[in-house]
Amino acid sequence: MQGVNRFFLTTRSKILLTLSFVIAVTVITVMLLHLYWKSRPKADLSEIEKANNMTEPIKIKVFGWVVHSSSTSVNNFYKYHDKFVWVSPTWYYVDGNGGLIDRGVKSDFIKNCREWGIKLIPLVANYEFSREIIHRILTIPEVREKAIENIVKEVLEKEYDGINIDFENIPSEDRDHLTEFMRLLYEKMHAHGKLVTQAVGAGYVYDHENLAKYNDLIIIMAYGYHWSGSAPGPIAPLYWLNDLIDNLLRKVPKEKLVLGVPLYGFDWPPQGRASAVTYEDAIWIANHYGVKVTFDWKSGEATFKYKAVDGVHEVWFQIAKSIELRIKLAKEKGLDKIAVWRVGQEDPKTWSVIIRPEG
């Protein structure tokens, strides 16, 4: 028995010694990491902080896209719901047979929007923005009719205020077919007093003048001047937006035109495609590498460079001042609405810039 007792005592001592060692190493590691991070240079954010301090609140009607799978997107919408007139959760796809795919409709989201008096206009996209699928939807009459029937049925059953069509990667030869799809959808939706809205790009495939006849709102996705596959640069520079809005106003009545505004940014590596970043991501990266963030007044966007293991990266992103400048430009052109892609990616100070008009 004494041998057994000695064995257990020895084993217990070894365990206690090991635990003490692990705890000591952990404490030392934490202390070293704390000292390391404390000693690292922080980002110089003075320039963008100064720009944000020069913002002012503006009355503007806001249409916001909320990504159903992102808790941050949903939570930020809930937190700032009083800023929105319309909200478009990304709830639906249309497949190649005209079927409507539910991506995650939330009953509590619907209930909240009704209580808050926000018009609920879910987004419907072609599945995975497939070129083949949208071609089938637009050019095969029975598929087109089924897609329209399913959309209208869902809007009526769920008692939505309308729908937001976001068909992308459309073959150029399907330009007129897209307009015809929207005409048929518009007629059926309006027969029930429902709104039809559409997100469109600036390219030829969207017949803006005729699409405006079959939409209550035309939302121009005014971003992508530089994109993930391009060289680094501003995503929606003010000088480009100025010309884009002027061009669209020759085709679309100003009361129907909505300026789409990006809330996101991009981080371009030395080679390959850029990664999308939120405001929070961009600030974290800047702090991690201890760099200076500047504000490019010509484009209205924040930017910085940093050196990582794979070389020099370049980041462009939006701050509250970026959004304010775009709102001011829109209002100068006679527009009273913006759309934001997407809620949850923004500089939190953005919401201090926006005031929902009464009525």
C-alpha positions, 0 to 999 in steps of 0.5 A: 500500500505504501508503494501505491500511495507513493506512486499516486503522490508522485503522479499527483506531484508531476501533474501539479508541476506540469500544470504550474509550468503550463500556467507560468508559460501562459502568463508569460506569453500573455504578458509578452504579447501584451507588451508586443502589441503595446509597443507596436505603432498604431495607425495614424487615423488623424486624416480620416478623423478630421474628414469625419469631423467635417460631416453634417446630417442630411435628410435623404431617403435610404434603401438598404440591402441587408444580407440575411446570412450576416448577423452584423448586417441584420443587427445593424439594420435593427439598430439603425432602422429609423434611418430607412424608408425601404429595406431589401433583405437578400432572401431569394434566388430564381433558378433555371426553371423559374423556381423561387428559392427561399434563402432564409426568410425570417418572420421576425424580420417581417414583423419588425419592419411592419412595426417600424413602418419600413417598406419591405422589398426583398431582393430576387437574384438569378441563382449565383448570378449565373449567365446560363440561368438568367438567359433561360429565365429571360428567353424561354417563355414558359420559364419567364412566366413561371418565374414571374408567377412565383415572384408575384405569388410570394409577394402576395402571400408574405404581404411584402410591399414590393420586390427588388430585382437584381439580375446580373451577368446578363448576355448582351443579346438578352437586353430587350428580353430583360426589358420585356421581363420587367414589363410583364412583372410590373403589370402583374405587380401593379395590378396588386398595388405592389412596388417594382424596383430594380438594381442595374449597372451602368452598362449597355445590357440595361436599357435604362430608358425603357426599364424606367417605364416598368419600375417604380425605382431604378437603383444604379449600382454606382460602384465598381469603377475599380473592382476585385479584378482590376488595378487598385483604386477608388471604388466609386470616385466622385468624378465618375459618379458626377458623369454617371448621374448626368448620363442616367438623368437623360434617360431616367426620371429623377424621382425614380433614380436611386444612387447606389452607394458602396459601404465596402472597400477592397484590399489589393495584394501585389498579385491576384484579386482583391479581398473585400473589406469592411470599414472595421476590417480596414481599420484593423489592418491599418492598426496591425501594420501601423500605417497612416490612412489618408483621405483622397478628396478627389475621389471621396475615399480613404486609402492606405498601403502596407507591406505584408509577407507577400509584398505591398498591399493597397486598400481603398474603403469608405468612411462616413465622409465618403457617404456624406459626399455622395449624398451631397452630390445626389442632392445637387443633381436633384435626387432624394434617394440613395441605396446602400450596399450593404448594411453591416460594412459601414463606418458606424459614424455613417448613421450620424450623417443620415436623417430620414425625412418625415412623411 
